[in-house]
Amino acid sequence: MMTDREPMPGTVLLSAQDIAAIVARLGGEISRDYEGRLPILISLLKGGVVFLADLIRQITIPHHIEFLQVSSYGGSTTSSGQVKILTDLEMSIQGRDIIVVEDVVDTGTTLAYIMEVLRLRNPASLEMCALLRKRSANPVAIPVRYLGQEIPGRFVVGYGLDYRENFRHLPFIAALEPDPAAS
Ligand code: PRP
């Protein structure tokens, strides 16, 4: 049905408590797997920053953090298919253990591109950690080593995720209603 209502956060898909449990599990897995090493967690701005901030406080081993600002969506609600590095890493990742921390994998375009760029810099290892993966994503193309949860292929906001830069601050993840990507 056609509507001109401004899209707003509606159905809550993950509550703050749900997210906390997922983040604690992921932090535990990373802490176990990287015991005795000094991984660098690379957060993809802007969406990944809230997740990273919580995740590192659930990791009990020493690690470093870095930021990479990329953009594929711009102001649009669907992927443009073009990824741009807006701000690059500060430190070298050569010979380091890298975990890329992403809020959501949708088409997989962003992570596929970033992983290729980082691989060329010769890290010792390169893994991905994503809080969410949409069911529409191609799981073969994007092997996410540390995955929080699969969600329906809907436009979601909150916990770092935005709609036109709004709603990143919400402590939960909700579907935007009506879905601006649906025609
Ligand atoms: C979003 C999200 C992921 C990417 C996922 O970022 O944070 O990085 O899209 O989509 P994909 O799997 O289809 O590539 P966006 O470009 O909206 O930037 P933002 O993180 O600054 O909001």
Backbone and ligand atoms as CSV (ligand in chain L), in Angstrom:
chain,resi,resn,atom,element,x,y,z
A,1,MET,N,N,0.845,-1.195,0.000
A,1,MET,CA,C,0.000,0.000,0.000
A,1,MET,C,C,0.886,1.253,0.000
A,2,MET,N,N,0.565,2.204,-0.811
A,2,MET,CA,C,1.350,3.431,-0.881
A,2,MET,C,C,1.113,4.279,0.369
A,3,THR,N,N,2.185,4.865,0.880
A,3,THR,CA,C,2.032,5.771,2.010
A,3,THR,C,C,3.130,6.823,1.937
A,4,ASP,N,N,2.846,7.999,2.397
A,4,ASP,CA,C,3.891,9.012,2.399
A,4,ASP,C,C,4.344,9.303,3.823
A,5,ARG,N,N,4.008,8.374,4.737
A,5,ARG,CA,C,4.423,8.541,6.126
A,5,ARG,C,C,5.947,8.455,6.210
A,6,GLU,N,N,6.537,9.330,7.004
A,6,GLU,CA,C,7.996,9.314,7.205
A,6,GLU,C,C,8.385,8.011,7.912
A,7,PRO,N,N,9.333,7.244,7.369
A,7,PRO,CA,C,9.714,5.982,8.023
A,7,PRO,C,C,10.242,6.214,9.441
A,8,MET,N,N,9.797,5.366,10.365
A,8,MET,CA,C,10.194,5.471,11.766
A,8,MET,C,C,10.538,4.074,12.298
A,9,PRO,N,N,11.356,4.000,13.368
A,9,PRO,CA,C,11.627,2.691,13.973
A,9,PRO,C,C,10.327,2.063,14.456
A,10,GLY,N,N,10.081,0.794,14.074
A,10,GLY,CA,C,8.855,0.095,14.460
A,10,GLY,C,C,9.177,-1.158,15.247
A,11,THR,N,N,8.884,-2.302,14.668
A,11,THR,CA,C,9.096,-3.582,15.344
A,11,THR,C,C,10.543,-3.740,15.820
A,12,VAL,N,N,10.692,-4.038,17.108
A,12,VAL,CA,C,12.035,-4.260,17.660
A,12,VAL,C,C,12.467,-5.689,17.338
A,13,LEU,N,N,13.573,-5.807,16.612
A,13,LEU,CA,C,14.080,-7.136,16.235
A,13,LEU,C,C,15.031,-7.674,17.288
A,14,LEU,N,N,15.831,-6.783,17.895
A,14,LEU,CA,C,16.754,-7.176,18.965
A,14,LEU,C,C,16.700,-6.116,20.054
A,15,SER,N,N,16.371,-6.537,21.257
A,15,SER,CA,C,16.335,-5.609,22.383
A,15,SER,C,C,17.769,-5.339,22.862
A,16,ALA,N,N,17.916,-4.358,23.725
A,16,ALA,CA,C,19.245,-4.073,24.293
A,16,ALA,C,C,19.794,-5.307,25.018
A,17,GLN,N,N,18.903,-6.048,25.677
A,17,GLN,CA,C,19.335,-7.264,26.386
A,17,GLN,C,C,19.774,-8.347,25.408
A,18,ASP,N,N,19.037,-8.481,24.313
A,18,ASP,CA,C,19.415,-9.464,23.273
A,18,ASP,C,C,20.806,-9.143,22.743
A,19,ILE,N,N,21.017,-7.858,22.459
A,19,ILE,CA,C,22.298,-7.434,21.888
A,19,ILE,C,C,23.428,-7.693,22.877
A,20,ALA,N,N,23.184,-7.375,24.135
A,20,ALA,CA,C,24.223,-7.561,25.163
A,20,ALA,C,C,24.646,-9.025,25.241
A,21,ALA,N,N,23.675,-9.933,25.141
A,21,ALA,CA,C,23.990,-11.370,25.216
A,21,ALA,C,C,24.821,-11.794,24.002
A,22,ILE,N,N,24.465,-11.286,22.840
A,22,ILE,CA,C,25.205,-11.634,21.610
A,22,ILE,C,C,26.630,-11.096,21.689
A,23,VAL,N,N,26.771,-9.859,22.124
A,23,VAL,CA,C,28.090,-9.221,22.179
A,23,VAL,C,C,28.978,-9.944,23.203
A,24,ALA,N,N,28.393,-10.361,24.310
A,24,ALA,CA,C,29.160,-11.095,25.327
A,24,ALA,C,C,29.660,-12.423,24.744
A,25,ARG,N,N,28.794,-13.093,23.983
A,25,ARG,CA,C,29.205,-14.370,23.365
A,25,ARG,C,C,30.343,-14.145,22.379
A,26,LEU,N,N,30.211,-13.133,21.529
A,26,LEU,CA,C,31.253,-12.866,20.525
A,26,LEU,C,C,32.568,-12.476,21.198
A,27,GLY,N,N,32.472,-11.662,22.236
A,27,GLY,CA,C,33.681,-11.252,22.961
A,27,GLY,C,C,34.376,-12.455,23.581
A,28,GLY,N,N,33.596,-13.404,24.082
A,28,GLY,CA,C,34.155,-14.621,24.666
A,28,GLY,C,C,34.856,-15.469,23.619
A,29,GLU,N,N,34.223,-15.584,22.450
A,29,GLU,CA,C,34.820,-16.396,21.369
A,29,GLU,C,C,36.152,-15.794,20.918
A,30,ILE,N,N,36.163,-14.475,20.732
A,30,ILE,CA,C,37.387,-13.794,20.277
A,30,ILE,C,C,38.479,-13.916,21.344
A,31,SER,N,N,38.107,-13.753,22.593
A,31,SER,CA,C,39.089,-13.851,23.689
A,31,SER,C,C,39.740,-15.228,23.719
A,32,ARG,N,N,38.945,-16.255,23.516
A,32,ARG,CA,C,39.489,-17.634,23.510
A,32,ARG,C,C,40.389,-17.863,22.303
A,33,ASP,N,N,39.898,-17.461,21.130
A,33,ASP,CA,C,40.617,-17.767,19.879
A,33,ASP,C,C,41.927,-16.990,19.738
A,34,TYR,N,N,42.013,-15.824,20.344
A,34,TYR,CA,C,43.198,-14.972,20.160
A,34,TYR,C,C,44.077,-14.895,21.408
A,35,GLU,N,N,43.863,-15.819,22.316
A,35,GLU,CA,C,44.690,-15.902,23.524
A,35,GLU,C,C,46.174,-15.945,23.138
A,36,GLY,N,N,46.994,-15.111,23.735
A,36,GLY,CA,C,48.434,-15.124,23.460
A,36,GLY,C,C,48.829,-14.326,22.232
A,37,ARG,N,N,47.852,-13.732,21.528
A,37,ARG,CA,C,48.148,-12.889,20.370
A,37,ARG,C,C,47.689,-11.462,20.686
A,38,LEU,N,N,47.964,-10.558,19.768
A,38,LEU,CA,C,47.585,-9.158,19.991
A,38,LEU,C,C,46.842,-8.663,18.741
A,39,PRO,N,N,45.555,-9.055,18.609
A,39,PRO,CA,C,44.834,-8.701,17.384
A,39,PRO,C,C,44.510,-7.211,17.302
A,40,ILE,N,N,44.306,-6.755,16.076
A,40,ILE,CA,C,43.771,-5.407,15.859
A,40,ILE,C,C,42.329,-5.569,15.409
A,41,LEU,N,N,41.411,-4.921,16.118
A,41,LEU,CA,C,40.018,-4.899,15.687
A,41,LEU,C,C,39.814,-3.644,14.857
A,42,ILE,N,N,39.389,-3.821,13.633
A,42,ILE,CA,C,39.158,-2.673,12.753
A,42,ILE,C,C,37.663,-2.433,12.632
A,43,SER,N,N,37.228,-1.283,13.104
A,43,SER,CA,C,35.814,-0.937,13.054
A,43,SER,C,C,35.524,-0.121,11.801
A,44,LEU,N,N,34.438,-0.485,11.137
A,44,LEU,CA,C,34.023,0.288,9.970
A,44,LEU,C,C,33.044,1.368,10.423
A,45,LEU,N,N,33.482,2.603,10.244
A,45,LEU,CA,C,32.631,3.736,10.618
A,45,LEU,C,C,31.566,3.971,9.535
A,46,LYS,N,N,30.506,4.613,9.856
A,46,LYS,CA,C,30.188,4.994,11.214
A,46,LYS,C,C,29.408,3.891,11.930
A,47,GLY,N,N,28.703,3.077,11.176
A,47,GLY,CA,C,27.743,2.138,11.776
A,47,GLY,C,C,28.337,1.198,12.805
A,48,GLY,N,N,29.628,0.827,12.633
A,48,GLY,CA,C,30.214,-0.192,13.494
A,48,GLY,C,C,30.686,0.296,14.844
A,49,VAL,N,N,30.612,1.610,15.080
A,49,VAL,CA,C,31.272,2.165,16.267
A,49,VAL,C,C,30.604,1.759,17.583
A,50,VAL,N,N,29.288,1.671,17.596
A,50,VAL,CA,C,28.589,1.310,18.839
A,50,VAL,C,C,28.895,-0.147,19.191
A,51,PHE,N,N,28.842,-0.991,18.182
A,51,PHE,CA,C,29.160,-2.411,18.363
A,51,PHE,C,C,30.592,-2.566,18.869
A,52,LEU,N,N,31.547,-1.884,18.245
A,52,LEU,CA,C,32.947,-1.997,18.655
A,52,LEU,C,C,33.117,-1.590,20.117
A,53,ALA,N,N,32.480,-0.480,20.477
A,53,ALA,CA,C,32.637,0.041,21.843
A,53,ALA,C,C,32.175,-0.982,22.877
A,54,ASP,N,N,31.097,-1.684,22.571
A,54,ASP,CA,C,30.616,-2.714,23.505
A,54,ASP,C,C,31.460,-3.977,23.418
A,55,LEU,N,N,31.821,-4.351,22.191
A,55,LEU,CA,C,32.564,-5.608,21.987
A,55,LEU,C,C,33.909,-5.606,22.712
A,56,ILE,N,N,34.648,-4.502,22.619
A,56,ILE,CA,C,35.991,-4.508,23.230
A,56,ILE,C,C,35.920,-4.631,24.753
A,57,ARG,N,N,34.797,-4.229,25.333
A,57,ARG,CA,C,34.665,-4.372,26.779
A,57,ARG,C,C,34.253,-5.786,27.191
A,58,GLN,N,N,34.001,-6.632,26.183
A,58,GLN,CA,C,33.724,-8.053,26.442
A,58,GLN,C,C,34.903,-8.928,26.027
A,59,ILE,N,N,35.986,-8.293,25.581
A,59,ILE,CA,C,37.184,-9.044,25.199
A,59,ILE,C,C,38.190,-8.915,26.336
A,60,THR,N,N,38.647,-10.066,26.809
A,60,THR,CA,C,39.458,-10.075,28.026
A,60,THR,C,C,40.955,-10.165,27.754
A,61,ILE,N,N,41.340,-10.257,26.482
A,61,ILE,CA,C,42.765,-10.326,26.148
A,61,ILE,C,C,43.215,-8.978,25.583
A,62,PRO,N,N,44.527,-8.685,25.626
A,62,PRO,CA,C,45.012,-7.417,25.059
A,62,PRO,C,C,44.736,-7.348,23.558
A,63,HIS,N,N,44.359,-6.184,23.075
A,63,HIS,CA,C,44.119,-5.992,21.639
A,63,HIS,C,C,44.196,-4.506,21.330
A,64,HIS,N,N,44.293,-4.188,20.054
A,64,HIS,CA,C,44.312,-2.795,19.607
A,64,HIS,C,C,43.072,-2.519,18.773
A,65,ILE,N,N,42.749,-1.233,18.614
A,65,ILE,CA,C,41.616,-0.891,17.744
A,65,ILE,C,C,42.036,0.144,16.703
A,66,GLU,N,N,41.389,0.067,15.566
A,66,GLU,CA,C,41.619,0.988,14.455
A,66,GLU,C,C,40.274,1.292,13.808
A,67,PHE,N,N,40.252,2.364,13.037
A,67,PHE,CA,C,39.005,2.733,12.365
A,67,PHE,C,C,39.231,2.936,10.883
A,68,LEU,N,N,38.229,2.559,10.145
A,68,LEU,CA,C,38.265,2.735,8.700
A,68,LEU,C,C,36.900,3.300,8.328
A,69,GLN,N,N,36.902,4.426,7.666
A,69,GLN,CA,C,35.603,4.966,7.263
A,69,GLN,C,C,35.370,4.683,5.796
A,70,VAL,N,N,34.334,3.917,5.570
A,70,VAL,CA,C,33.966,3.597,4.199
A,70,VAL,C,C,32.511,4.001,3.993
A,71,SER,N,N,32.153,4.168,2.766
A,71,SER,CA,C,30.760,4.467,2.492
A,71,SER,C,C,30.355,3.850,1.182
A,72,SER,N,N,29.237,3.174,1.221
A,72,SER,CA,C,28.710,2.631,-0.036
A,72,SER,C,C,27.299,3.127,-0.272
A,73,TYR,N,N,26.598,3.448,0.783
A,73,TYR,CA,C,25.190,3.786,0.646
A,73,TYR,C,C,24.951,5.276,0.421
A,74,GLY,N,N,25.867,6.118,0.904
A,74,GLY,CA,C,25.610,7.552,0.820
A,74,GLY,C,C,24.294,7.853,1.500
A,75,GLY,N,N,23.464,8.671,0.903
A,75,GLY,CA,C,22.173,8.987,1.509
A,75,GLY,C,C,21.091,8.019,1.081
A,76,SER,N,N,21.471,7.042,0.289
A,76,SER,CA,C,20.481,6.125,-0.270
A,76,SER,C,C,20.172,5.000,0.708
A,77,THR,N,N,19.089,4.270,0.475
A,77,THR,CA,C,18.720,3.168,1.366
A,77,THR,C,C,19.105,1.823,0.779
A,78,THR,N,N,19.594,1.804,-0.433
A,78,THR,CA,C,20.080,0.554,-1.012
A,78,THR,C,C,21.517,0.754,-1.462
A,79,SER,N,N,22.291,-0.349,-1.457
A,79,SER,CA,C,23.711,-0.243,-1.775
A,79,SER,C,C,23.932,0.255,-3.193
A,80,SER,N,N,24.871,1.176,-3.323
A,80,SER,CA,C,25.199,1.704,-4.650
A,80,SER,C,C,26.119,0.749,-5.384
A,81,GLY,N,N,26.682,-0.234,-4.615
A,81,GLY,CA,C,27.606,-1.182,-5.241
A,81,GLY,C,C,28.997,-0.603,-5.358
A,82,GLN,N,N,29.187,0.640,-4.970
A,82,GLN,CA,C,30.498,1.272,-5.031
A,82,GLN,C,C,30.957,1.601,-3.625
A,83,VAL,N,N,32.137,1.088,-3.252
A,83,VAL,CA,C,32.657,1.321,-1.916
A,83,VAL,C,C,33.791,2.323,-2.006
A,84,LYS,N,N,33.780,3.272,-1.094
A,84,LYS,CA,C,34.857,4.278,-1.061
A,84,LYS,C,C,35.503,4.286,0.318
A,85,ILE,N,N,36.850,4.369,0.349
A,85,ILE,CA,C,37.524,4.574,1.627
A,85,ILE,C,C,37.590,6.076,1.859
A,86,LEU,N,N,36.918,6.536,2.901
A,86,LEU,CA,C,36.890,7.970,3.198
A,86,LEU,C,C,38.022,8.339,4.152
A,87,THR,N,N,38.300,7.462,5.130
A,87,THR,CA,C,39.417,7.672,6.057
A,87,THR,C,C,40.122,6.341,6.250
A,88,ASP,N,N,41.439,6.337,6.022
A,88,ASP,CA,C,42.194,5.082,6.078
A,88,ASP,C,C,42.704,4.795,7.498
A,89,LEU,N,N,43.271,3.598,7.671
A,89,LEU,CA,C,43.835,3.183,8.961
A,89,LEU,C,C,45.029,4.041,9.320
A,90,GLU,N,N,45.324,4.106,10.627
A,90,GLU,CA,C,46.475,4.858,11.094
A,90,GLU,C,C,47.726,3.966,11.101
A,91,MET,N,N,47.563,2.724,11.569
A,91,MET,CA,C,48.740,1.854,11.710
A,91,MET,C,C,48.838,0.802,10.610
A,92,SER,N,N,50.050,0.282,10.451
A,92,SER,CA,C,50.288,-0.797,9.494
A,92,SER,C,C,49.679,-2.081,10.037
A,93,ILE,N,N,49.138,-2.894,9.149
A,93,ILE,CA,C,48.572,-4.175,9.592
A,93,ILE,C,C,49.426,-5.350,9.129
A,94,GLN,N,N,50.558,-5.035,8.529
A,94,GLN,CA,C,51.440,-6.102,8.041
A,94,GLN,C,C,51.867,-7.013,9.189
A,95,GLY,N,N,51.642,-8.318,9.011
A,95,GLY,CA,C,52.038,-9.299,10.016
A,95,GLY,C,C,51.166,-9.331,11.259
A,96,ARG,N,N,50.086,-8.576,11.250
A,96,ARG,CA,C,49.198,-8.520,12.429
A,96,ARG,C,C,47.962,-9.407,12.229
A,97,ASP,N,N,47.352,-9.791,13.337
A,97,ASP,CA,C,46.091,-10.530,13.293
A,97,ASP,C,C,44.946,-9.520,13.278
A,98,ILE,N,N,44.148,-9.577,12.223
A,98,ILE,CA,C,43.113,-8.564,12.009
A,98,ILE,C,C,41.713,-9.151,12.123
A,99,ILE,N,N,40.856,-8.433,12.843
A,99,ILE,CA,C,39.436,-8.781,12.885
A,99,ILE,C,C,38.665,-7.530,12.451
A,100,VAL,N,N,37.959,-7.631,11.347
A,100,VAL,CA,C,37.153,-6.502,10.879
A,100,VAL,C,C,35.794,-6.577,11.568
A,101,VAL,N,N,35.425,-5.487,12.209
A,101,VAL,CA,C,34.189,-5.449,12.993
A,101,VAL,C,C,33.146,-4.599,12.258
A,102,GLU,N,N,32.067,-5.256,11.886
A,102,GLU,CA,C,31.048,-4.612,11.060
A,102,GLU,C,C,29.687,-4.744,11.731
A,103,ASP,N,N,28.849,-3.737,11.575
A,103,ASP,CA,C,27.529,-3.829,12.190
A,103,ASP,C,C,26.605,-4.772,11.427
A,104,VAL,N,N,26.545,-4.594,10.099
A,104,VAL,CA,C,25.619,-5.436,9.332
A,104,VAL,C,C,26.195,-5.766,7.959
A,105,VAL,N,N,26.026,-7.026,7.584
A,105,VAL,CA,C,26.363,-7.436,6.223
A,105,VAL,C,C,25.045,-7.544,5.468
A,106,ASP,N,N,24.938,-6.785,4.408
A,106,ASP,CA,C,23.695,-6.790,3.618
A,106,ASP,C,C,23.986,-7.462,2.280
A,107,THR,N,N,24.378,-6.705,1.285
A,107,THR,CA,C,24.748,-7.335,0.002
A,107,THR,C,C,26.122,-7.990,0.103
A,108,GLY,N,N,26.929,-7.555,1.083
A,108,GLY,CA,C,28.282,-8.080,1.217
A,108,GLY,C,C,29.303,-7.270,0.438
A,109,THR,N,N,28.837,-6.297,-0.301
A,109,THR,CA,C,29.727,-5.479,-1.141
A,109,THR,C,C,30.819,-4.804,-0.322
A,110,THR,N,N,30.442,-4.209,0.789
A,110,THR,CA,C,31.392,-3.459,1.611
A,110,THR,C,C,32.487,-4.370,2.154
A,111,LEU,N,N,32.077,-5.472,2.809
A,111,LEU,CA,C,33.074,-6.364,3.414
A,111,LEU,C,C,33.955,-7.020,2.363
A,112,ALA,N,N,33.386,-7.426,1.245
A,112,ALA,CA,C,34.176,-8.079,0.204
A,112,ALA,C,C,35.272,-7.131,-0.282
A,113,TYR,N,N,34.915,-5.889,-0.472
A,113,TYR,CA,C,35.884,-4.900,-0.947
A,113,TYR,C,C,36.965,-4.638,0.115
A,114,ILE,N,N,36.531,-4.413,1.331
A,114,ILE,CA,C,37.469,-4.096,2.411
A,114,ILE,C,C,38.418,-5.263,2.673
A,115,MET,N,N,37.888,-6.475,2.651
A,115,MET,CA,C,38.746,-7.632,2.900
A,115,MET,C,C,39.820,-7.740,1.822
A,116,GLU,N,N,39.473,-7.434,0.598
A,116,GLU,CA,C,40.442,-7.487,-0.491
A,116,GLU,C,C,41.521,-6.423,-0.296
A,117,VAL,N,N,41.098,-5.222,0.053
A,117,VAL,CA,C,42.045,-4.119,0.293
A,117,VAL,C,C,43.002,-4.488,1.434
A,118,LEU,N,N,42.468,-5.041,2.517
A,118,LEU,CA,C,43.292,-5.366,3.687
A,118,LEU,C,C,44.217,-6.550,3.409
A,119,ARG,N,N,43.732,-7.513,2.640
A,119,ARG,CA,C,44.539,-8.687,2.307
A,119,ARG,C,C,45.834,-8.279,1.582
A,120,LEU,N,N,45.720,-7.266,0.742
A,120,LEU,CA,C,46.882,-6.789,-0.025
A,120,LEU,C,C,47.947,-6.155,0.874
A,121,ARG,N,N,47.585,-5.840,2.116
A,121,ARG,CA,C,48.546,-5.238,3.059
A,121,ARG,C,C,49.261,-6.291,3.900
A,122,ASN,N,N,49.048,-7.577,3.562
A,122,ASN,CA,C,49.760,-8.705,4.182
A,122,ASN,C,C,49.632,-8.841,5.701
A,123,PRO,N,N,48.404,-8.911,6.201
A,123,PRO,CA,C,48.259,-9.221,7.632
A,123,PRO,C,C,48.596,-10.690,7.867
A,124,ALA,N,N,48.874,-11.066,9.125
A,124,ALA,CA,C,49.148,-12.472,9.452
A,124,ALA,C,C,47.873,-13.290,9.296
A,125,SER,N,N,46.741,-12.689,9.681
A,125,SER,CA,C,45.445,-13.352,9.521
A,125,SER,C,C,44.373,-12.278,9.381
A,126,LEU,N,N,43.249,-12.674,8.812
A,126,LEU,CA,C,42.179,-11.699,8.534
A,126,LEU,C,C,40.835,-12.388,8.699
A,127,GLU,N,N,40.071,-11.963,9.711
A,127,GLU,CA,C,38.753,-12.551,9.960
A,127,GLU,C,C,37.718,-11.437,10.060
A,128,MET,N,N,36.451,-11.852,9.975
A,128,MET,CA,C,35.372,-10.865,10.065
A,128,MET,C,C,34.464,-11.169,11.246
A,129,CYS,N,N,34.017,-10.092,11.848
A,129,CYS,CA,C,33.035,-10.190,12.927
A,129,CYS,C,C,31.891,-9.242,12.579
A,130,ALA,N,N,30.687,-9.781,12.459
A,130,ALA,CA,C,29.532,-8.928,12.145
A,130,ALA,C,C,28.430,-9.180,13.154
A,131,LEU,N,N,27.859,-8.119,13.646
A,131,LEU,CA,C,26.745,-8.278,14.592
A,131,LEU,C,C,25.543,-8.908,13.895
A,132,LEU,N,N,25.244,-8.405,12.705
A,132,LEU,CA,C,24.048,-8.853,11.981
A,132,LEU,C,C,24.388,-9.257,10.558
A,133,ARG,N,N,23.703,-10.250,10.071
A,133,ARG,CA,C,23.769,-10.536,8.642
A,133,ARG,C,C,22.339,-10.700,8.138
A,134,LYS,N,N,22.011,-9.965,7.103
A,134,LYS,CA,C,20.655,-10.090,6.552
A,134,LYS,C,C,20.537,-11.402,5.799
A,135,ARG,N,N,19.360,-11.991,5.874
A,135,ARG,CA,C,19.164,-13.294,5.218
A,135,ARG,C,C,19.347,-13.183,3.719
A,136,SER,N,N,19.211,-11.961,3.207
A,136,SER,CA,C,19.383,-11.736,1.772
A,136,SER,C,C,20.856,-11.767,1.373
A,137,ALA,N,N,21.752,-11.706,2.354
A,137,ALA,CA,C,23.185,-11.674,2.053
A,137,ALA,C,C,23.633,-13.022,1.499
A,138,ASN,N,N,24.726,-12.995,0.745
A,138,ASN,CA,C,25.283,-14.222,0.185
A,138,ASN,C,C,26.304,-14.790,1.178
A,139,PRO,N,N,25.919,-15.835,1.932
A,139,PRO,CA,C,26.788,-16.339,3.003
A,139,PRO,C,C,28.070,-16.972,2.478
A,140,VAL,N,N,28.063,-17.419,1.231
A,140,VAL,CA,C,29.264,-18.046,0.683
A,140,VAL,C,C,30.313,-16.978,0.363
A,141,ALA,N,N,29.845,-15.885,-0.219
A,141,ALA,CA,C,30.765,-14.815,-0.614
A,141,ALA,C,C,31.389,-14.139,0.603
A,142,ILE,N,N,30.656,-14.121,1.702
A,142,ILE,CA,C,31.136,-13.427,2.893
A,142,ILE,C,C,31.229,-14.403,4.065
A,143,PRO,N,N,32.382,-15.029,4.253
A,143,PRO,CA,C,32.526,-15.965,5.369
A,143,PRO,C,C,32.777,-15.225,6.678
A,144,VAL,N,N,31.726,-14.962,7.396
A,144,VAL,CA,C,31.840,-14.214,8.656
A,144,VAL,C,C,32.199,-15.190,9.772
A,145,ARG,N,N,33.421,-15.071,10.295
A,145,ARG,CA,C,33.913,-16.009,11.319
A,145,ARG,C,C,33.136,-15.843,12.629
A,146,TYR,N,N,32.874,-14.596,12.996
A,146,TYR,CA,C,32.145,-14.313,14.233
A,146,TYR,C,C,30.849,-13.590,13.882
A,147,LEU,N,N,29.746,-14.332,13.917
A,147,LEU,CA,C,28.461,-13.751,13.518
A,147,LEU,C,C,27.515,-13.666,14.711
A,148,GLY,N,N,26.954,-12.466,14.895
A,148,GLY,CA,C,25.992,-12.280,15.973
A,148,GLY,C,C,24.695,-12.981,15.674
A,149,GLN,N,N,23.970,-12.466,14.699
A,149,GLN,CA,C,22.658,-13.035,14.392
A,149,GLN,C,C,22.224,-12.709,12.977
A,150,GLU,N,N,21.500,-13.636,12.376
A,150,GLU,CA,C,20.878,-13.370,11.079
A,150,GLU,C,C,19.549,-12.664,11.334
A,151,ILE,N,N,19.227,-11.734,10.449
A,151,ILE,CA,C,17.953,-11.019,10.580
A,151,ILE,C,C,17.268,-11.004,9.210
A,152,PRO,N,N,15.973,-10.703,9.181
A,152,PRO,CA,C,15.283,-10.620,7.888
A,152,PRO,C,C,15.881,-9.511,7.023
A,153,GLY,N,N,15.690,-9.605,5.753
A,153,GLY,CA,C,16.233,-8.605,4.825
A,153,GLY,C,C,15.446,-7.323,4.815
A,154,ARG,N,N,15.293,-6.725,5.986
A,154,ARG,CA,C,14.549,-5.458,6.093
A,154,ARG,C,C,15.513,-4.339,6.438
A,155,PHE,N,N,15.075,-3.119,6.238
A,155,PHE,CA,C,15.892,-1.961,6.600
A,155,PHE,C,C,15.808,-1.789,8.113
A,156,VAL,N,N,16.954,-1.856,8.788
A,156,VAL,CA,C,16.949,-1.762,10.252
A,156,VAL,C,C,17.768,-0.564,10.727
A,157,VAL,N,N,17.391,-0.054,11.873
A,157,VAL,CA,C,18.078,1.100,12.468
A,157,VAL,C,C,18.331,0.837,13.946
A,158,GLY,N,N,19.217,1.666,14.513
A,158,GLY,CA,C,19.528,1.581,15.939
A,158,GLY,C,C,20.865,0.909,16.162
A,159,TYR,N,N,21.435,1.087,17.333
A,159,TYR,CA,C,22.714,0.476,17.726
A,159,TYR,C,C,23.775,0.757,16.663
A,160,GLY,N,N,23.844,2.004,16.213
A,160,GLY,CA,C,24.842,2.413,15.221
A,160,GLY,C,C,24.301,2.553,13.811
A,161,LEU,N,N,23.212,1.856,13.530
A,161,LEU,CA,C,22.659,1.863,12.166
A,161,LEU,C,C,21.704,3.035,11.979
A,162,ASP,N,N,21.805,3.658,10.807
A,162,ASP,CA,C,21.029,4.885,10.594
A,162,ASP,C,C,20.055,4.796,9.421
A,163,TYR,N,N,19.147,5.738,9.445
A,163,TYR,CA,C,18.362,6.085,8.263
A,163,TYR,C,C,18.546,7.589,8.081
A,164,ARG,N,N,19.250,7.965,7.021
A,164,ARG,CA,C,19.578,9.372,6.786
A,164,ARG,C,C,20.220,10.006,8.021
A,165,GLU,N,N,21.161,9.271,8.625
A,165,GLU,CA,C,21.950,9.702,9.793
A,165,GLU,C,C,21.170,9.716,11.107
A,166,ASN,N,N,19.896,9.378,11.070
A,166,ASN,CA,C,19.116,9.365,12.307
A,166,ASN,C,C,19.057,7.952,12.902
A,167,PHE,N,N,18.742,7.898,14.158
A,167,PHE,CA,C,18.440,6.667,14.916
A,167,PHE,C,C,19.653,5.829,15.307
A,168,ARG,N,N,20.894,6.317,15.068
A,168,ARG,CA,C,22.066,5.530,15.446
A,168,ARG,C,C,22.129,5.313,16.957
A,169,HIS,N,N,21.550,6.237,17.713
A,169,HIS,CA,C,21.687,6.211,19.176
A,169,HIS,C,C,20.765,5.216,19.872
A,170,LEU,N,N,19.797,4.662,19.161
A,170,LEU,CA,C,18.846,3.768,19.831
A,170,LEU,C,C,19.577,2.546,20.402
A,171,PRO,N,N,19.270,2.146,21.635
A,171,PRO,CA,C,19.994,1.020,22.249
A,171,PRO,C,C,19.528,-0.339,21.734
A,172,PHE,N,N,18.492,-0.361,20.888
A,172,PHE,CA,C,17.958,-1.619,20.327
A,172,PHE,C,C,17.995,-1.520,18.807
A,173,ILE,N,N,17.679,-2.634,18.149
A,173,ILE,CA,C,17.628,-2.650,16.680
A,173,ILE,C,C,16.187,-2.886,16.263
A,174,ALA,N,N,15.693,-1.965,15.441
A,174,ALA,CA,C,14.290,-2.034,15.028
A,174,ALA,C,C,14.176,-1.932,13.516
A,175,ALA,N,N,13.090,-2.486,12.993
A,175,ALA,CA,C,12.799,-2.349,11.566
A,175,ALA,C,C,12.250,-0.947,11.316
A,176,LEU,N,N,12.663,-0.358,10.222
A,176,LEU,CA,C,12.138,0.953,9.852
A,176,LEU,C,C,10.812,0.719,9.137
A,177,GLU,N,N,9.783,1.424,9.586
A,177,GLU,CA,C,8.446,1.198,9.026
A,177,GLU,C,C,7.778,2.505,8.629
A,178,PRO,N,N,7.279,2.629,7.387
A,178,PRO,CA,C,7.395,1.604,6.349
A,178,PRO,C,C,8.825,1.480,5.835
A,179,ASP,N,N,9.154,0.295,5.276
A,179,ASP,CA,C,10.493,0.034,4.770
A,179,ASP,C,C,10.752,0.921,3.546
A,180,PRO,N,N,11.732,1.840,3.657
A,180,PRO,CA,C,11.972,2.771,2.542
A,180,PRO,C,C,12.570,2.091,1.317
A,181,ALA,N,N,13.103,0.882,1.492
A,181,ALA,CA,C,13.707,0.185,0.361
A,181,ALA,C,C,12.671,-0.613,-0.438
A,182,ALA,N,N,11.507,-0.840,0.204
A,182,ALA,CA,C,10.457,-1.604,-0.483
A,182,ALA,C,C,9.709,-0.699,-1.452
A,183,SER,N,N,9.369,-1.224,-2.597
A,183,SER,CA,C,8.643,-0.376,-3.570
A,183,SER,C,C,7.171,-0.729,-3.577
L,1,PRP,C1,C,26.239,0.182,5.930
L,1,PRP,C2,C,26.676,-0.781,7.017
L,1,PRP,C3,C,27.699,-1.630,6.307
L,1,PRP,C4,C,27.204,-1.695,4.887
L,1,PRP,C5,C,26.573,-3.036,4.640
L,1,PRP,O1,O,27.135,1.246,5.892
L,1,PRP,O2,O,27.235,-0.108,8.119
L,1,PRP,O3,O,28.980,-1.048,6.337
L,1,PRP,O4,O,26.277,-0.624,4.731
L,1,PRP,O5,O,26.017,-3.143,3.365
L,1,PRP,P1,P,26.541,-4.119,2.212
L,1,PRP,O6,O,26.786,-5.482,2.815
L,1,PRP,O7,O,25.377,-4.143,1.249
L,1,PRP,O8,O,27.775,-3.528,1.599
L,1,PRP,P2,P,26.828,2.679,5.209
L,1,PRP,O9,O,27.451,2.727,3.846
L,1,PRP,O10,O,25.345,2.939,5.281
L,1,PRP,O11,O,27.642,3.699,6.106
L,1,PRP,P3,P,27.541,4.011,7.703
L,1,PRP,O12,O,28.163,2.809,8.398
L,1,PRP,O13,O,28.360,5.240,7.876
L,1,PRP,O14,O,26.096,4.193,8.072
